[in-house]
């Protein structure tokens, strides 16, 4: 796995690089700003980019815009976005363009090394990794949705874990139920959200987007 890191905080940038290299991962470049990051994308053609949301010169959305441009240049690139706190618009905007090979984590999650590495590998393998705190805050701010109101408390628990990018087996472990029970809950979620199997969409992704976009 070839990785580029874009982070303006030198201590965090080098700390991440040391952590990942200690895990046997290939950090091919680091960059302190969006311009350096895009140059590294062109030069090294990485598999994964770890990108801070806010970078110089304005420290607003340079990281997000650079990540979008990097994916335009390298469509197979997996992107794991780091943010100091939940930024609702950025999280929903990322998912609105498709959830494959995308992650959004709070920076504090980096200190929980195994969780961070698990999210990194999940994104690199084509999945989604959304920080639980991001999911919680998006739900707190959400407007009622009649279809979501149809879900039972357990089905909402399952959908919340799906929104973090977790697979059925991990969801079963978290909720102390069987894989079969999770599969049944997910079938019920699809039915209650009116997601038909023949409509040409990825129903799992559609359910998560509907959950997060009720804002």
Steps between C-alpha positions, in 0.01 A plus 500: 500500500657828383391799709524879470431716807381862472503677838624849587579415865860377475483298821186313399623456143830342603335305781257343256782415262700333779196306622414368155857411412531315830200294385684408181303738277666699222466875561635631170457872570373757748385854425417809711253654255260424216746587224767267634240228548383514138860502379561183704188338352632559149854393586435186706153374391412376851227256598382705801505866598460619859387863480432771758178694433654841576837597350683820394454764388146566628457192723142452381428226246831466312537138607156396380543679167845345455360155577228544237760612245728209593215256436436666164864444405519153653148349510606185688651703785367421848467811721492516878412852617604620846330785684547657841123504552180401321436716194156396382510645150833336417387159627175497305664647189756219498233231522277670244763425234508131587627318806747250352861544611413795725545565869437791737661480846556741783869556571461370853434158346865483385602447863291182507748326277316178423175682422685741274686222319177303461332801339800557272498140378122502455519807277798358307301181439216697338278558802382795705615615845296770672590606854228401751497855636433634150204264467370597845517873434343473156212309654460756777467775239274306266138578415235231547457267203185294479681201357768508769227521762383159382818338630506322834765602757709193414474571127620855565794356696588280204469786253719725718774236494454457124557876471839453665591263217487180707420163346232259620732285712644797688150643552393164645795508741425857608133425567557149643269337247546244222596578141158368401327750727698786346413379150130494598518852646664629181228340286242675716686832469501475120127420498405782739710753306334392173828381349406238244758238394443564129536879490863492382651659811721366778233473769751500787655827380157649427379418852806661658470811284133537585592468867774763487339739256183559706633844598 
